[in-house]
Amino acid sequence: MNRRTFLTLAAATAADAAAQSIPMPIIDTHIHLFDPTRPQGVPWPEKNDAVLYRPALPERYRKIATPFGITGAIEVEASPWLEDNQWVLDLAAKDTIIVGTVGNLEPGKPDFRKHLERFHRNPLFRGIRYGNLWGRNLSAELSRPEFISDLKALADAGLTLDTANQDPTLIAAVVRLTDRIPTLRVVIDHLPQLDPPTEPAAHRAYQADLHELGKRPQVYVKISEVLRRVDGRVPTDLSFYRPRLDELWHIFGEDRLLYGSDWPNSDQWGSYAQVLAVVREYVTSKGRAAAEKYFWKNSVAAYRWVKRDPSQPVSA
């Protein structure tokens, strides 16, 4: 290597290191808001949950998250009660850190379109969540024409469907759903928490479904609920989680993965700092461009959220 080549490479390396050290904005695509002190209470969390049963409101989240570079967050429903959609929107109106909400409506019900129109008038309403939640079953609903028709209306409105809580049947259902409605953007929540089936045939089917979804550009995956408890302890070193993260990165790539803390539900496994540290270490090793996609650019594509504060980034 001659001196000129060496100096060029050294300068490029130094520039890359400098770029990596510049803080980047982060959009947290998965937080929950609730207040157990309301007169009507809350459907979740339960009163006996010593970790979660206290108000989780934007002011508390802001104090916890902004020191780590979070400039915006998307709230995801924590209640099946219809008027809690409005309760969250009213909260969000008062704090610009909330850039969008994912509400709770039931496709296939006679009044779905009416409620969708009502809440979609607010630009902060960015979609709904439906899956293995609140006694519902996405897979079982796919045979109902009215259910599919309502989700087509969701897609036509430019809104997003989140799914949780993951199991192989729900993953297979997302394949079938996106076969039926290719224009529907789908966000798969908490995929790192899913334990793949161990029976060989079931495992092959699950892997085939994941790889099929990996080919579909309208399907996104939240790298959320990464930490897990093993033998009574929660590992916080990246090496424990790397194989699962590598698998999802390989299948879905840098353009389809999103950061989500799952706050305050994440408090069951670790502090906000611990939740963020594992994924930040993993993603920043991929380079700044990939990290920016994961931490905020992909969230714009998935949710088309509303910029409300100068600190929040916008795509070029």
C-alpha positions in Angstrom: 0.0 0.0 0.0 1.5 3.4 -1.0 1.4 6.4 1.2 -1.4 8.2 -0.7 -3.7 5.1 -0.5 -2.9 4.7 3.2 -3.8 8.3 3.9 -7.0 8.1 1.9 -8.1 5.0 3.8 -7.2 6.5 7.1 -9.1 9.7 6.4 -12.2 7.6 5.3 -12.0 5.6 8.5 -11.7 8.7 10.6 -14.6 10.3 8.9 -16.7 7.2 9.3 -15.9 7.0 13.0 -16.8 10.7 13.4 -20.1 10.1 11.6 -20.9 7.1 13.9 -20.3 9.2 17.0 -22.8 11.9 16.0 -26.0 11.4 17.9 -29.0 10.4 15.8 -32.6 11.0 16.5 -34.7 8.0 17.6 -38.4 7.4 17.0 -39.7 4.8 19.5 -42.4 2.9 17.6 -43.9 1.1 20.6 -45.0 2.6 23.9 -48.2 2.2 25.9 -50.1 4.9 27.7 -52.6 4.3 30.5 -53.7 5.7 33.8 -55.0 3.3 36.5 -56.1 6.3 38.6 -58.9 7.2 36.2 -62.4 6.7 37.6 -63.1 3.9 35.1 -59.7 2.3 35.8 -57.9 0.4 33.0 -58.4 -3.1 31.4 -54.6 -3.5 31.6 -52.4 -3.8 33.6 -53.9 -5.7 36.5 -54.1 -4.2 39.9 -51.7 -6.8 41.4 -48.9 -5.9 38.9 -46.5 -4.1 41.2 -44.2 -3.1 38.3 -46.8 -1.7 35.8 -49.9 -0.6 37.8 -49.2 3.1 37.9 -49.7 6.0 35.5 -47.8 5.7 32.2 -48.3 9.1 30.6 -46.3 11.2 28.1 -44.6 13.4 30.7 -43.2 10.3 32.5 -42.1 8.8 29.2 -40.4 12.0 28.1 -38.3 12.2 31.3 -37.1 8.7 30.9 -36.5 8.5 27.1 -35.3 11.9 25.9 -31.9 11.6 27.7 -31.2 8.7 25.3 -31.9 10.6 22.1 -35.6 9.7 21.7 -37.3 12.6 19.9 -40.7 11.0 19.2 -42.8 8.0 20.0 -45.8 6.0 18.6 -48.3 4.9 21.2 -49.8 1.4 20.7 -53.2 0.5 22.1 -53.3 -1.0 25.6 -57.1 -1.2 25.8 -60.0 -2.7 23.8 -62.4 0.1 25.0 -63.5 2.2 22.1 -63.3 5.6 23.8 -59.7 4.9 24.9 -58.8 5.6 21.3 -60.0 9.2 22.0 -58.4 9.3 25.4 -55.0 8.6 23.9 -55.5 11.1 21.1 -56.4 13.8 23.6 -53.3 13.0 25.6 -51.1 13.0 22.5 -52.5 16.5 21.5 -50.9 17.9 24.7 -47.4 16.5 24.2 -45.5 16.7 20.9 -43.3 13.7 21.7 -46.2 11.5 20.6 -46.0 11.4 16.8 -48.7 8.8 16.2 -51.1 6.3 17.8 -52.1 2.8 16.8 -55.6 2.3 18.1 -58.0 -0.5 18.8 -60.9 -1.1 16.4 -62.6 -4.4 15.4 -62.6 -5.1 11.6 -65.7 -7.1 10.6 -68.0 -5.3 13.1 -70.9 -3.4 11.7 -69.7 0.0 13.0 -66.0 -0.4 12.0 -66.1 2.0 9.1 -67.9 4.7 11.1 -65.3 4.5 13.9 -62.4 4.4 11.5 -63.6 7.5 9.8 -64.1 9.2 13.1 -60.6 8.6 14.5 -58.8 8.9 11.2 -59.9 12.5 11.0 -57.1 13.1 13.5 -53.8 12.9 11.7 -52.1 11.3 14.7 -54.3 8.1 14.3 -51.9 5.9 12.2 -53.6 2.5 12.3 -54.9 -0.3 14.5 -53.6 -3.4 16.2 -55.3 -6.8 15.9 -54.0 -10.3 16.6 -53.9 -12.6 19.5 -55.1 -9.9 21.9 -58.3 -9.2 23.9 -59.6 -12.7 23.1 -59.4 -12.1 19.3 -57.8 -14.3 16.7 -56.6 -12.9 13.4 -56.2 -16.3 11.8 -59.8 -17.3 12.5 -61.2 -14.0 11.1 -59.6 -14.3 7.7 -62.4 -16.4 6.3 -65.0 -13.7 6.9 -65.5 -11.4 3.9 -66.5 -8.5 6.0 -63.3 -8.7 8.0 -61.2 -8.6 4.8 -63.3 -5.8 3.4 -62.7 -3.7 6.5 -59.0 -4.3 6.4 -59.0 -3.2 2.7 -60.6 0.0 3.9 -57.8 0.4 6.4 -55.3 0.0 3.6 -57.1 2.4 1.3 -57.0 5.0 4.1 -53.2 4.7 4.1 -53.2 3.2 7.7 -51.2 0.4 9.2 -52.1 -2.9 10.9 -50.0 -4.0 13.9 -50.1 -7.6 14.9 -49.4 -9.2 18.3 -48.8 -11.4 20.3 -46.8 -13.6 18.0 -47.0 -17.3 17.5 -46.4 -19.4 14.4 -50.2 -19.4 13.6 -50.3 -15.6 13.6 -47.2 -15.4 11.4 -48.9 -17.8 8.9 -52.0 -15.6 9.1 -50.0 -12.5 8.1 -48.9 -14.4 5.0 -52.5 -15.2 4.1 -53.7 -11.7 4.9 -51.0 -10.0 2.7 -51.9 -12.4 -0.1 -55.4 -11.1 0.1 -54.5 -7.4 0.6 -51.1 -6.6 -0.9 -51.5 -2.9 -0.3 -51.9 -3.2 3.5 -48.8 -2.2 5.5 -48.4 -4.7 8.4 -46.1 -4.3 11.4 -45.2 -7.5 13.2 -44.7 -6.6 16.9 -42.4 -8.2 19.4 -41.1 -10.9 17.0 -37.9 -11.5 19.1 -40.1 -12.9 21.9 -41.6 -15.7 19.8 -40.1 -19.1 20.6 -39.9 -21.0 17.2 -41.6 -24.4 17.2 -39.2 -27.3 17.9 -41.1 -30.1 16.0 -39.2 -30.3 12.6 -42.2 -30.0 10.3 -43.7 -27.1 12.2 -40.3 -25.4 12.4 -39.9 -25.7 8.6 -43.3 -24.2 8.0 -42.6 -21.3 10.4 -39.3 -20.6 8.7 -41.0 -20.7 5.3 -43.6 -18.2 6.4 -40.9 -15.8 7.8 -38.9 -16.0 4.6 -42.1 -15.4 2.5 -42.9 -12.3 4.6 -39.3 -11.2 4.1 -40.0 -10.9 0.4 -42.9 -8.5 0.9 -41.9 -4.9 1.1 -45.1 -3.8 2.9 -44.4 -6.0 6.0 -42.2 -4.6 8.8 -40.9 -6.1 12.0 -40.4 -4.4 15.3 -37.3 -5.4 17.1 -39.1 -5.0 20.4 -39.4 -7.2 23.5 -35.8 -8.3 22.9 -34.8 -8.9 26.5 -36.1 -12.1 28.1 -35.8 -13.9 31.4 -33.8 -17.1 31.5 -33.5 -19.2 34.7 -34.6 -16.3 36.8 -32.3 -13.7 35.3 -32.4 -11.3 32.4 -29.1 -11.3 30.3 -28.1 -7.8 29.1 -25.1 -8.7 27.0 -25.6 -8.6 23.2 -24.0 -12.0 22.7 -27.0 -13.8 24.2 -29.4 -12.1 21.8 -27.3 -11.9 18.7 -28.4 -15.2 17.0 -32.0 -14.2 17.0 -31.2 -10.6 15.9 -29.0 -12.0 13.1 -31.8 -14.2 11.8 -34.3 -11.3 11.6 -31.7 -9.0 10.1 -30.9 -11.6 7.4 -34.6 -12.2 6.6 -36.0 -8.7 6.7 -33.0 -6.5 6.1 -32.1 -3.0 7.1 -35.1 -1.4 5.3 -37.8 -3.3 7.3 -36.9 -3.3 10.9 -38.1 -0.8 13.5 -37.0 0.2 17.0 -39.7 -0.2 19.7 -39.0 -0.2 23.5 -42.4 -1.6 24.6 -42.3 0.9 27.5 -43.5 0.6 30.2 -44.1 -3.1 29.7 -40.4 -3.4 29.1 -39.8 -2.6 32.8 -40.6 -6.2 33.6 -37.2 -7.1 32.0 -35.0 -4.1 32.4 -34.6 -0.4 32.5 -35.1 1.8 29.4 -31.3 2.1 29.2 -30.8 -1.7 29.2 -33.5 -2.2 26.6 -32.0 0.4 24.2 -28.4 -0.6 24.8 -28.7 -4.1 23.4 -30.2 -3.1 20.1 -28.1 0.1 19.8 -24.9 -1.9 20.1 -26.2 -4.4 17.5 -27.5 -2.0 15.0 -24.7 0.6 15.1 -22.3 -2.1 14.2 -24.0 -2.2 10.8 -23.0 1.4 10.1 -24.6 4.7 10.5 -26.9 4.5 7.4 -28.4 1.2 8.6 -28.8 2.5 12.2 -30.7 5.6 10.9 -33.0 3.4 9.0 -33.7 1.3 12.1 -34.0 4.1 14.6 -36.2 6.4 12.5 -36.3 6.3 8.7 -38.2 2.9 8.5 -40.8 4.2 10.9 -41.7 6.9 8.5 -42.3 4.4 5.8 -44.2 2.0 8.0 -46.5 4.6 9.8 -46.2 7.9 7.9 -46.2 9.6 11.3 -46.6 13.3 11.9 -43.6 15.5 12.6 -44.6 17.8 15.5 -41.3 19.1 16.9 -38.1 20.6 15.3 -36.1 17.8 17.0 -38.0 15.1 15.0 -36.3 14.1 11.7 -37.9 14.1 8.3 -36.9 12.0 5.3 -35.3 13.8 2.4 
